[in-house]
């Protein structure tokens, strides 16, 4: 899969994504990540790509032409389909695991990062297919958000992780949070690993993880739980866990 990031700070993007799992996947050729400097398309010797706002207001706005030329450099319009273009914006729909799965099906994603007061609306209307946000807050630029999106999507590309189980049982993949996890030693600070996790009974372990994942979702993210149709038996088991927790 190919990612192209249109940005004023390409080194920030390259540095973040060159490490760990994503960096190794790029080295193997599973992913292609390119950070394109919009200033290279400024058309002036100063690399200036912004100007004052019509109608007044503080700050500067990125101009249409440099952004348009940077985007156009990514494909041959006469012979190739237009790549799917995402604009990182607090106005966009919030990134979810479902959205990440949807975006992972594209062969080529272009992620446009704004800066200053944003980007002239006219070029956004021409090249952008959807706005995307990583949360209800404002950042100084879209670069950090773009890296989050690429990291989230990349984990579901075949070959990036050892196998699909490495992400299928994580938080949000089934619509609820992941259950608590444990490693050696069996006892630490007088706290024991739950007996079921040491039983070797994979069916019981799987059910324990499901119920405790749902319980954690109930307590931490009830907004997620409201979207699930849970059986009376599941609720009964969750209430038993709650009773045990309150008795500790």
N, C-alpha and C positions, 0 to 999 in steps of 0.2 A: 504494500500500500504506500502511496505517495502523499506526503504532507508538504504543502508550501505555505510558509508564513510570510505575509507582507507586513513589514515593520520598519520603524526608524531605528531599532536597536537589535540588529541581527545577532550580535555576539551574546546578548543576554539570553536569547532563545537557544542558540547553539550550545552554550555552556550548560544550561540546565538539562537539555535533552541528550547530552553526550555521555551522561553517567549511567551507571547501574543497568537495569534490565533493558531500558529503551535504547541506551547506547550500544549494548551488545547486539540487540536485534538489528540495529542499523549497520553495524559492522558485518553481520551475517548476510545482509542484503534483503532481510525480511521487510524492513521499513526503509523508506527514503524520506529524509527530512531536510528541507531546504529553507533557509531564511533569506528572503529577498529584501534588500535595503531600498526602501522607497526613495531615498535621497538620490540614488543612482539615476533616477528618472526625473530629476528636478528641472532639467533644461537650463540650469544656470550654474556658474562656477562656484557659487556659495553653498550649493546643496539645499537651498531654501525651498520648502514645500508647503509653507503655511502663510496665511495673511489675516488681516483684521476681519471682523464679522460685519456683514451688512446688518443694519438695524441697531447697531451698538452692542455693547456687552464687553466684558473683560476677557482677556486671553486671545488666543489665535486659533484659527481653524485650518485643518489640512485641506489643500486644494484638490480639485477633481483630477486634473491632468496627470500629475505624478502617480497618483493611485491607479488611475486607469491604465497608464502605460506599464506600470509594474505588473498589474494583473494580466495585461495582454501579452507580456513577455513569457508567460508560463505555458502557452499552448498556441498552436497554429489554427487560427479561427477558420481558415478555409478547409482544413483537412481533419481537425480534431473536434470532438464535442467540448462544449464549455465545461470546465470543472466546477464542481459544487463549491460555492463560496459562502463562508460563514463570517459574519461580522461580530466580533466580541463587543457586546454592548450591555449596559445595565437595563436597557429597554427590552432585551431579548427574553425568550422563554428560558427557564432555569434548567441547566444540565441535569439530567437524571441518567440512571443506568440504562433505562429503556432507550433514551435518545442516543446514548453512546453506542448501544448495540445497532441501532438504525444507521448511524453514521459510519460504523465499521464496514458496512457493505459497499461503500464507495471505493473506487480505485484511486481517485485523486481528490483530496480535499484541500481547498485554499482557505486559510484563516487570516482575516484582515484585522490588524491591530490599530486602533485609534490612539491618538495622543493629544495633548493640549486640550482644546475644547471639543475635540471630535473631528469628524470628516464632513465635508460638504455633502448634503443630502442627495444631490443630483447624481453623483457617481455611485453612491450606495444603491440608489434606485436602479442603476444600470447593471451593476455587476453582482450584487449580493442576493443570495437565495434565501437566507434566513439569518436572523439575529439570535445570538446565544449569550447567556449570562451564566456565571458560576455561583451566583448568589446575590442577594438583595443588598448590595453595598457598592461603592464606587472605588475603583483603583486608579492609580496615576496613568496607567496605560493598559493596553490589552495583552501585553506580552506574557505576563504571569498567567493570566486566564487561558491564553492559547496553549501554554505548556501543560496546564491542567487537563485541558480537553484532549490533547494529543496523548498524554499519559493514560488517561481513562480509556480512550478508544483502542490504543495499541495493545492493551492487555488482552483484548479479545481477538486479536489477529493470530491466526494459526502459526505456531512456531515461536511466538514471542515468549510465552510461558511454557513450562514443560509439557502440560496437557490441559485440557479444558477443566478438569477438576480443580486446578489451581485457582480458578476464578468463579466457577459455577456455584460454590458453596459459600462465597463471601457475602458480606452485608449487601443488601439491596438486590442481589441477583434473583432471589425468590420473592421479593416484595417485602421482606422483613430483615431484621438485623441478624448478624452472625452470632452464634452461641459463644460463651466463654471458652477459651482454649488453655491447655496446660502442657507443661513439659517437665522433665526431671529437675529436682528430686520429687519423690512422691509426697514428701512432707516438707514444708518450708514455713518457718515461724509458727509452728503448730497448726498450720493450715494444710489439710489433706486434699489431694486430687480426688474428685468424686469417684466412688468405687466403680461405677458403671464404665468409666473411661479406662479402667484397668482390667475389665472383665474379658475382653477379647470377643464379646458378643456384638458383632457389627450391626445387627438389626436394632438392638437395644441402644447402642451408641448413637445410631442415626436418629432414633426417635427422641432420645435425650437432647440431642443438638437441636432438633426441630422445636421441641417444646420450650427449651430454654432460650432459643433465639426469639421465639414469639413472645416469651415473657419479658425479655430485655426490651423488645420493641414496644410492648405495652407500657413499660415503665419509662422508657427514654424517648420514644417517638410514637406516641399514641395516634398521631395524625396518619402514620403509615398503616397502623393496624386497622384503622377504620375502613380501609379499602379492601380488607380481606374478609371472606365469609367463613368464619371459624365455627366449628361444630361445638355443641354443648359439652362433649367430652373433652375437647381441647381446652375450653374455658375452665372446666373442672380441674384439669391438671395444672393449669396456670395459677388458679386460686390456691391450690395446695402448696405450690412453690412459694407463693406470696405469704401464706401462713407460716411456712417454715422459715422464711427470711425474717419475718417480724418476730419470731420467737428466739432468734439468735441473740 
